[in-house]
């Protein structure tokens, strides 16, 4: 075990113990009874102290601030020895970025980049782990992992500047045709300033979640659960993102004309929701222009749910909140290795991981509804209703 700790300082003591235990049991099983093997092997608590002492010899002292972080040797390379610490910028406002030449090349060639941040596993010295993903041969995967000190616009601008500079030094260009992310204003403004030619799309799931949160905040949750007219209106608002952009006002007026009238018990609460929709999404072109949240005709990824699923998988793998930076780097190295292996399989003809059947069927239904509308088989409000019932069946 101590030898493995020396060779793999990025792995936790518990991980090393479990891996060595599995190998030892497999090796001993041929010549020894199970009882003999069990009696001969120590449990983790018996070796915990000695393993941690050995780990301390090879793992650097934990930094107390971002400027104290020193990364060398194994902490800057992938499991197979490639450069991994690609970006290291600043002191007290330090940004660290991990990727490889291959991953950066894929990123610069991607038609669309999907971005999101996660916070649970991030070391206390940083505000978030911000990742950039793209599809490679039909499979979504992370390509760059950034540890960012905060969520300010200036920090995102620095991040994009680092990416652009790296690309130039490799005779590439980082100017994605399209980026998709949530509706965080600071990151949206950073893209607008740093990558003015990039089309930006907000995550459709986050759009519907914003509507749903406001629905609950104004006190409509019980009405939504029990009153079909309220439920139909809220779901119709969520589906506005699927209406042709130039017809959003028409759809909104029709939606309002069918909504409950002044004698309804929830009228005042509903009016508050309508004001929110108007001021936040319909008349807020400087912050959330309609082109940002409109997904009419988009049958590819409309959300960043793939990235959030990756975040959930990372959280399960790490198993702890706010781990130290060396533990997190170890997990990122494992994740990079896994996705590099996935790319090798895709390169030799293996199929990408299939979409879940329910999402395939959902897209097929939406495509048929769009065709019905474009063939003038249904009206605009019928189109809106069918989209809302398809996407938001609950």
N, C-alpha and C positions, 0 to 999 in steps of 0.2 A: 504493500500500500504506500509506503513512504517513497518508493521509487516512482510510482505513478504520480504522486503529489509533486515530485520534482519535475517530472516530464510535462504535467498538465496543471500548472499553477492557476489556470483560469477556471478549473472545476472546484466545486465545493468539496469539503471533507466528506460530507454525506454521500455525494455523487460518487466519489472515488471509492468509498467503502462499499457501496452497493454494486458497483461494476466489478471490483475485485472479488467480492463475495460470490457473485454469479459465475465468474470464470472459475473460481476455486471449486465450487460445488460441481460444475460440469467436469472438471479435470479429475476430481476425486471419486465421482460416481461409479466409474468403471471398476474400481478395485476395493471400494469400501461400502459398507452398509450405511443407510441414511442416518441411523443413530450414531454411528462413529463420526460421520461428517459433522453432524450437528453439535456433538460434544467437543470436537476439535476447533471449531471456528468461534471467534469472539463475537459478541454483539457490539453494536456501535458504541454504546456507553462505555464499554471496557477500553476502547481504543481512542475515544474522542479526544482526550487531553493530549496524548502523544501525537495524534494526527494534526491537531491545531498547532502544536509547537513546531512540527515539521513545516506546516503551511506558512507559519510566520517567517521562516527562514527564506522563503522564495517569493512571498507576496509582499509588495511594497507597503510601507506604513500608510495607513489611511489618511488622506489629505483633510485638512480642516477648512480649506477654502478652495475655490476654483483655481486661484493662482498658485496654490500649493501642489496641484496635480502634476505628477511626473510620470509619463508613459514611455516605456522603453521595451525593446525586445519583444517578448511574446504578446504584450499588450497592444502592440502596433501591427501585428501580423495575423493573417488568417490561420486556420488550423493546418493548411498545407503550405504556409510560408510566404504567401503574397502580402504586399503592403495592404494594410486595412485602415490605419489611421490616416485618412486622406486630407482631413481638414483639422487644423488646430489654430484658432484665431482668437486674439485678445488675451487679457490677463484676468482682472476681476470680473469682466463680462465675457468670459471664455465660451467659445463655441467649439465643440468637438464633433467631427463628422467621420463616419466609418463607411467605407465602400471599397470597391476594387476597380481596376482599369476596365475589366469586362463589364461590370455592372454599370459603370459610368457611361460606357459606350452605348449600352442598351438604353439607358436613360435619355441620352442625347438624341437617339434615333426614334424614340417612342412618339406615337401619334397623340397620345394623351397620358398625362401624369395625374395620379390620384394621391392626395396628401391628407394626413391627419396626425394629431398628437395624442399621446397617452401619458398618464401621470402616475399611475399606481406603483409601478416598479422603479421609477426614476430615483436615483440617489438624491438625498436632500440638498446637495450642492447645486442641482439643476432644477428648472421649472418643469421641463417636459422632454420626452423622447418624441421627436418629430420625424416621421418617416415618409419617404417618397416611393411610390409603387407605380408599376406599369405592367401592361400585359406583354408576355413573351410567348410567342407561338400559341396564343390563346389562353395562357394561364397567368393570373395576376400574382405578382411577387414583389417583395420589398427590394429596393436597389440601393438606397442610401438611408443611413440611420444618423440623425443629428441629436446631440444633447444640447439643448438651448437654455440659456440662463433666465429667460423671461418670455413673455408673449407680446412684446412690443413690436410695432411696425418696423422700427429701425433694426431690430434683431433679425426679422425675416428678410429685410433688404440685404443685410450682411450675408445671410445664408444664400440668397440668390446670387449675390456678387461672387461668393466663393465658388459656387457651381459654374458660373459663367467664366470666371478666370481659369479654373481647372480645365474646362472644355477648350478654351483658346490655346492653352499650353500643349494640348494634345491634338491641335489642328481640327477641333470639332466646334460646334456651336450649341450652346444651351439656350434654345428658344422654342419651348414646347408649343405646338399648334393649339393644344387645349390642356387646361388644368381643371381638376374637379376637387372640391374641398367643402368644408362646412361654411357657415356664414360668419365666421370670426372677422370682424371689421379690419383689424390690424393686418391680418394676412392678406385679405383682399386688397387693401390699399397698397401693400408692399408689392404685390404682383402688378397692380396697375402702374406703379412707378418703375419697377425693375424690368418688367416684361410686357411693354405696352402692346406688342403684337399678338399676345396670347389670348385666345378665347377662354373665358373663365365661366365655369358652371358650378352652381351651388348644389350640394347634395339634396336630392329630392326627399330623402328620409328626414333630414334635418328640417326641411321646409315644413313637412307635415307635422313633425314633432313640435315645431314652434307654434303652429296653429292649435295643436292639441293642448299644449301647456297653457296657452291663453284661454282656451275653452274652459279648462279647469279653474284657472285663476279668477275668471269672472263669475264663477259659480254655476256653470252649465252642466257639470258632470252628471248630476242626477237626471236632469232633463234629457241629456244625450242618451242615457241608458233607457229611459222610459217613454220618450216622446219621438216618434218617427220623423216628425217635421223638423225638429231640432237636429236630430241625427243626420237627416238628409242634407240640411244646410251646411253643417260642419264638414261632412265628407265632400260636399260639392266645393267648398273653399279649398280643401286640400287638393282637389283634382284640377284646380285652376292652372297648375303648372303644366298640365298636359293639353291645354287649349292652345291653338295657334296664337302666337304673341299678339298679332294685330287685332284679335277678336276677344282678348281678355276682358275689356270693358263691356262688350256686349254680353259675354257669359256672366259677368258679375251682376249686371243689371237684371238679367233674367233670373239669376239665382235669388237676388233680393226680392224680386216681384213675387216669387213663390214662397218666401219665408213667412213665418208667423207674423200676424199683425199686432197692432197696439193693445188689443184686448187679451193677448196671450200672457200668461203668468210670467214667462221668461223674457218678455219683450225688452225690458231695460237691460238685462244681462246680454241679450243677443245684440242689442244696439252697441253695447260696449265692445263686443267682439268685432262687429262691423267697423267701428272706428279704428280699431287696431289694424285690421286688414287694410283699410284704406291708407292710413298714415304710415304703416310699416312696409307694405308690399306693393300697393298700387300707386302711391304718390311719393315715393321715396327714391327717385331715380339716382340721386347722388350716392346713396349707400347701397341699396338693393335694387338696382335696375331690373326691369322685367326680363331682359335677356339673360340675367344671371340665374334666375330660378325657373325659367321656362324650359321644359323638356319635350315639347311637342315633336313627335317623330323620332325621338331617341329610343331605340330598342337595344342599345348597349347598356353598360352600367350607368344607372341614373343616380346611384348612391355611392357612398364610401363604406358600405356595409362590409365589403370584402376586407378592407383595412381594419375595421373594428373587429371583425372575426379574427384577423391576425393578431391584433392587440390582446384579445381574450386568450388566444392560444399561448402567446408570450407570457401573459400573467399566470396561466396554469403551469407553464414550464418553470418559471421563476419561483412561484409558490409563496413569495414574501413581498411585503410592501417596502418600497424605498431601500432596496439593497444597496450595498456599497458599490462604487464604480467598477471595481475589479470583477465582482460577481456578475454585474450586468454585462460588461464587455465579454466575459466568458460565454454568456447566453447568446449575445449577438453573433459571436464567432460560430457557435453551433448553428444558429439560424442561417447565417450566410452559407455555411457548408451545405446545409440541407437544400437550399434553393439553387446553389451551384450544381448539385447532383440532379435536381429536377430539370435544370436546363440541359444537362448532358443527355438525359433521357428523352427530352423533347426534340433535341437535335437529331437523334437517331430514329425518329419516327414514332415514339410512344405518344399516345394521345394525352392532351391536357386533362386535368381533373374536371369531370363533367359538372355542369351546373346542376343544382338540385332540381328534381323534376318539377316541383311546384313553381319554380321561377321560369323554367322553360315554358310551361303551360300558361303562366301569367303573361309572358311576352307575346306568345302566340295569340292570346285573347285580345291583348291591346292592339296588336297589328291588325286583327280583323275589325276591331271597332274603328280604328283610324281609316281603314279602307271603306267601311260603311259610310263614314262621314264624308270622305273625299269623293265618294261616288254619289253623294247627295241622297243616300238612302235614309238618313236620319238627320234631325235638326241639331243645332248647336247645343241646346239644353239637353237633348236626348244623348248626344255624344258625351257631354259632361257627366250626366247621371251614370251612364254605362261605365265610364272610366272610374268614377268614384266607387261604384259597387264592386268593380273588379279589383281595384287596389286596396280598398278599405272595407273588407267584408264584415269586420267585427262591429 
